[in-house]
Amino acid sequence: MMNAREVLDRSTQQLVLFQFWSARSAACQQLSPILEKIVQQYPEQLCLAKVDCDQEQDLAIQFGVQSLPTVMMIKEGRPVDGFAGVESEQQILQRLAAYLPKPEDDLIAKAQLALTAGKAVEAYPLLAEALALAPSRVDIKLWLADTAVVLGQLSQAEKLLADIGLADQDAQFKAVLAKLELAQQATNTPEIQALEVQLAAAPSDNLLKEQLAVQYQAVLRSEDALALLLQILQHDLNFGQSKKIYLDILAALPKGDAVALQYRRKLYALLY
């Protein structure tokens, strides 16, 4: 049990749930295990301090407690929320949402560890999942775009950056954009340019399409390669190595990759 000064001191480090209770109150007996369970789930973020109002009546009066149980949420030495009576675990968690780690933050932390270890292919699906949970968070879009560039998924990186408004185009945005532009320049090889010119002159030549798809994939332009291979397979499912190359590219893309999902569905529709 903490005194008021200890509660205020602790609240500079954690959110303190300051519970006023009495052993004689059935409602207090009902609420206490709910609070204890929540605090046990978030030991770094939350602290539970209990005041036995049968023993500390003056403290209850000092804090203006009018009924039991009463819970005050103290942060940085001042109340930020609170309630009287019994609330469900879900209701209390909703009150605490602003002070608890969000699921996407845990995914980001894991992705950052993977990136530090040079494992971008493991980081990518974690960041994609985080963005699905919080689609408006610009920081996640930037992390995902940066990881997409590392993996050669340049069109996806471009789409992610295009979705970021002018007000959020900070130094990190500009750094990822510059990285993307350099990668795009590196992927436009002389071999690719020559094959693109030939294909423009003979747009139905499946052999040229297959050769260009191989060149695209060599510089990790997976979406461009899959689009060409799909054209071939729509015309002839058994042309050359196109189906094998197509499947190999899908297998090489990171788990949860949007392009892989899209082109896997397109192949399935073509086959079945």
N, C-alpha and C positions, 0 to 999 in steps of 0.2 A: 504494500500500500504506500502511495506517495503522498506527501503533503503538497499544498498548493504551489509552493516555490519550486519543488522538484518537478511538478507537472509543467510549469511554465518553462523551466530550463530544458526539460526533455523535448518540449514542443518545438524547439529550434532545430532539432535533429529529425524528429518523426512527428507524424500526426498522432496526437494523443486522444484516445477515446476516454473521456472523463465520465465515469459512470457513478451516478448517485443511486444507492440501493439500500434495501433493508431485508434482512432475513425473514421478516414477518410478512413480506409482500410476495404473493404468488406470481404476480407479473414480473417482479425482479428475478425470481427463480427461473422463470421461463426465458427471459431475455439474456441472462448471463452466459449460458452455454453457447448462444448464437454469437455473441460478441467474442467470446474466447476462441471459437472456431475460426472466425474471420481473422483475428489477430495472429493466430497460429499459421494461417496461410500466407500472411505478409509480414513476417517478423522484422524485415528491414524497414518497411514503410510505416508500420503501425505499432502503437503501444497502448495497452489498456491500463488505466489507473482507476481504482475503485474507492469510493467513499462510503463507508458504512454510516448512514445518516442517524442510526440509533446512537452511535458513539460520537459522531462529528456534526451535531446539529448546527453549531455556529457556522461551520464551513458551508453547509447547505444553505443557510440563510444568507450568508455573504454572497453566494453565487446566484441567489434569487430562485432557488429550486422550489417549485410549488406542488409538485406531485412526483410520485415514484412509480417506475424508474424514470430517471431523466439522464440523457447522455449529451454531453457537450463535446464537440470536436474542436480541439485546440491546436492551432498552428502558429508558430512564431509568436507565442505569448498571447494570442487573442482567439476568441471563439470564431470559427468560420462556418459552423453549421451545428445542428443538434436536433434532438427530438425528445418528446415525452411519451411514455407508454411503451408498448411492445411493437416492434416492427419486424418483418420477416427478414431473413438473410438477404434475399434479393433486393428488398427496399433499401437496406443498409448499404449494400454494395453499390447501388445506384448513387447514393449520397457520397460514397467514397471514391467514385469513378475518377474524379479529377486528381486524386492523390495516389492512385494505384497504377502500377505499370500496365500498359495496354498490351494485348496479345501481339500486335504488330511490332512493338518495341523489342519483345523477346526474339522475334524472328530476325529483326535487323541486327541485334547483337550477335546472334549465331552466324548471320551472313558476313558480318564484319570479321569475325574470327576466321571464317573460311577464306575470305579475301586476303587476310593477313598471311595465311598459310599458302597462298597462291592457288586456291581451289575455287576459281570463279564458277566452274560448272556446278559446284555444290551450293554456292551462294545464290546463283540465279533463281532457282525455284523458291528459295526462302524469301527473297525480295519480291518475287511475283506474288506469292501468297500474302505478304505484308501489304502490298499495294491493293490487292483484292479486298482486304479488311479495311483499309483506309485509303480509298481511291483519290481523295483530295489532297493528300500529303505530298507536297512538292519534294521534300527531302528524300522520300522513298523513290519517287520517279527519277531523281538524279542518281541515286545509288544504282537503281536498276538499269538506267541508260548507260552509266559508266561500265557496269558489268557486261551489258550487251555489247559494248564496243570491244571489250577485252575478248569476248567470245566470237567476235566477228559478225554479230547480229546487228548490222549497221542500220538496216531499214527500221528495225524495232527501236533502236536508240533514237533515230531521227523522229519517229512518231511520238515517242515519249517526250522529247525535248520540244517538239512543236506544240504539245499540249500544255506547256508551261507559259503562263501569262507574262507580259512585259514587266509587271511589278515584281515578279519573283526571279527575274533573270539576273541573279547576283554573280559574284566572282566564281562560285562553284559551278553554276550553270555555264558560264563562259569557258571554264576550264574543260568541262565535259564536251561542250560544243567544239572547241578547238581540237580535242582528241579525236572526235568523230570525223571532223573534216580532214585531218591528217590520214586517218584510216581509210576514208573514202578515196583520197588521192592515191594511196598505195594499192588499192584494189582495182584500179583502172589500168591494168597492165597493157603493154603493146600487143601481146597475144590476144587478149580479150578485145581490144579495139579492132584488130584485124578481123577476128571472127564475127564481130558485130557488123562490120561493113559487108562481109560476105553474106551473112544471113539476111541483111536488109535487101540485098540483091536477089536472094533466093529464099524467101520466107517459109517455103514449105519443105525445105531440105532438112530431114530429121537427123541426118548424120552431122550436119553443122550444128544443129541444136544440141545434140548430145555432146559434141566436142566443146561447145561453149559452156554447157552446164558443168562439165568437168573443170574447166578453167575458172568458172565462177566459184565452185566449191573449193578449189585450191586456195582461193583468197577469202574463204569463209563467207561468200555471198550466198548463203544457203537458200534464202527465199527466191532469189533470181534463178538459181539452179533448179529448184523444185518447180517453179513456174514453167520453165522450158521443158523439163522432163515430163510434166503432166500433159503438156501439149502433144508430146510424142506418144505417150501412153493412150491418150484419147483417140489417137489415129491408129496406133498399132501397139497392143499390149506386150508383144513379144519382140519389139525392135531392139536389136543389139543388147547392150548392157543397161538400158535405161531403167528398167524396173529394179534391178539390183542396186544401181547407183542411187535411185530414189529412196529405197529402203535403208541403204547405208547412211544417207544424209539424215533421215528421220532418226535413226538409232544414235547418231552422233550429237544431235541437238539436246540441250539440257532438259531435265525432267520438268514438265509443266510449261514448256516453251509454246507460246501462242501459235507460232508458224508451224511447228511440228503438229500440233493438234489440228490446225486448219487443213494441212495437206494430208494428214492421216485420214481425216474424214473424206476428203476429196478422192483419195485412192480407194477407200472402202466403197464409196458410192459408185465408182467406176467398175470395181470388181464384182459388186453384188447388186 
